[in-house]
Amino acid sequence: MGIIHKAMIETWILPHLTVGTRGFDTTVPLTEVVACIFHRLKTGCQWRELPTKQFFTDKVLCWNSVFYYYNKWCKADCWRTIWINILTKNRKYLDLSSVEFDGSHTPAKNGGDAVGYQGRKACNTTNALFLSDNQGVMLAMSTPQEGQHHDVYDIQALFDEICGLLKAAEINLKGLFLNADSGFDSADFMAACEKEEIIANVQENPRNSFHQRCQPYERGTHVFDDALYQDRSVIEHANAWIDGFKALLVRFEFSVKNWMSLHFIAFSVIFLRKINRKPKV
């Protein structure tokens, strides 16, 4: 059935996918449509190159019919809802002893929403913020921004968005210990963490001017903990697992919502594999 078993799709995915009204009826099993979408995510093939014949048993859909379903579910925020439901019901498998925060630029080849030139990568990119638990399980991402913006651009609104997803999954933010690199050494980010009663462990950025740098009174009573900061390496592991889905290495989706939805699917697949892994005998 592809990258996850049919039973997982039926349990965790299908109940949250919208279907049409006014007499509309699906002509193929939705498990097959979902498996086809997952194949595109895993292999990174173009939508028009989807090998649909290998996924449909009776009636074979063309590639643009598969994309129609995917696009419809993106517009309805189904994939985000699916991810929130998975998080809500499986919180016990998360390691929230600390959470790791980072930004990531993805090359964007077809243009689209939230795409801008990033000099360091010498190409157009999309920049998004990601939060993982202490095992490297991705928890949330922000709405992507144009690539020319730095990581703390509009940070308070974007961090509120990430926190909103966690709250929807009934994850308690109070007292969370958050690691972030020196790129997030700013008063705005500290204020955003303080608002949610999150303890921010942010490495000082020596390149900041005195006025840009987050001052001790802005950091509160917490002193930077270098030993705990070493846990931040797990978000690099999380990024490596995400990179296993080839459609996420380079952005070809024009719509930001469609691009985010691919990530929520990847988050779901990785976590479902983890919580359903059978113990070794």
C-alpha positions, -999 to 999 in steps of 0.1 A, spaced: 0 0 0 30 23 -1 48 42 27 22 33 54 -3 4 56 -38 6 44 -51 1 79 -33 32 91 -48 52 63 -83 40 71 -78 47 109 -60 80 109 -65 97 75 -98 89 59 -121 100 88 -108 136 83 -110 139 46 -140 159 32 -162 144 6 -185 163 -18 -221 171 -13 -252 174 -35 -251 138 -47 -214 136 -52 -200 101 -48 -164 89 -51 -158 65 -79 -127 49 -64 -117 39 -29 -102 70 -12 -74 48 3 -61 44 -32 -62 81 -39 -43 88 -6 -17 61 -14 -11 78 -48 -6 112 -31 18 96 -6 38 81 -35 42 115 -50 54 129 -17 79 101 -12 93 100 -47 91 136 -57 78 128 -91 57 154 -110 20 152 -106 16 144 -143 41 115 -140 22 97 -112 20 59 -120 -17 58 -113 -22 24 -128 -3 7 -100 -25 22 -73 -61 17 -86 -77 -17 -88 -109 -11 -108 -113 24 -122 -80 41 -129 -79 79 -122 -57 102 -143 -31 123 -125 -51 155 -126 -80 138 -108 -56 127 -80 -44 163 -78 -80 175 -77 -86 155 -46 -53 166 -30 -60 203 -38 -95 201 -24 -83 185 8 -56 212 11 -81 240 8 -103 224 35 -72 222 58 -78 184 61 -41 175 63 -35 199 92 -66 185 110 -52 150 105 -19 160 120 -35 177 150 -57 146 156 -27 123 155 -8 145 179 -38 148 203 -43 110 206 -6 101 208 9 128 230 22 101 254 48 91 227 63 126 225 94 136 245 87 171 257 116 174 281 127 200 256 117 212 222 139 224 194 133 254 171 148 262 138 143 278 104 148 261 70 151 275 34 138 254 5 147 261 -31 115 270 -51 117 263 -88 83 272 -100 77 305 -82 45 309 -64 33 323 -30 60 333 -5 90 329 -28 120 353 -27 156 354 -36 180 342 -9 216 353 -15 233 327 6 217 299 -15 219 320 -47 183 310 -57 147 317 -50 136 300 -17 108 297 8 117 300 45 97 282 72 101 277 110 99 242 125 95 229 160 104 193 170 103 174 202 135 160 219 133 128 197 133 147 165 95 143 159 83 173 140 55 190 159 46 221 139 57 245 112 49 282 104 34 296 73 63 299 49 77 333 41 97 348 12 133 336 12 149 370 15 136 373 51 156 363 81 144 338 106 130 364 131 109 382 104 74 386 118 85 361 145 58 369 170 29 362 146 46 330 132 54 317 167 18 323 178 7 302 148 30 274 158 18 276 194 -18 276 182 -13 243 165 2 228 197 -27 241 218 -52 226 193 -34 193 199 -39 199 237 -2 201 243 6 222 274 31 249 266 37 263 301 72 255 312 84 240 279 122 243 275 130 255 240 164 255 224 171 279 195 203 290 178 218 325 177 196 335 147 167 338 172 186 361 197 160 389 196 138 406 220 107 399 199 113 361 200 120 362 238 87 382 242 68 356 221 82 328 243 75 347 275 39 352 264 34 315 263 54 309 295 80 289 275 116 289 287 138 300 258 174 288 257 188 309 229 225 311 221 237 347 220 245 361 186 278 380 187 271 396 154 241 416 168 247 451 178 242 461 214 207 474 206 197 443 185 210 418 210 186 404 236 196 419 269 197 400 302 165 416 314 148 404 283 160 369 288 144 369 323 160 350 351 170 320 329 207 317 321 218 301 288 224 264 294 251 251 270 247 214 280 210 214 273 216 234 241 234 203 227 201 186 225 193 209 196 211 185 172 179 164 172 162 189 149 189 182 123 178 145 126 142 156 121 152 176 90 170 145 76 139 124 81 118 150 63 143 151 35 135 114 29 104 127 12 118 139 -21 89 162 -29 100 184 1 137 188 -11 127 213 -37 94 232 -38 74 229 -69 40 236 -53 27 271 -63 3 274 -33 17 278 2 -12 258 16 -4 229 -7 32 231 3 24 231 40 0 202 35 28 181 21 48 187 53 18 178 75 15 145 56 52 138 61 49 146 98 20 122 101 37 94 82 69 96 103 50 97 136 26 69 126 55 47 117 71 55 150 41 47 172 32 16 153 66 1 152 65 -34 167 90 -41 195 118 -64 186 115 -99 200 
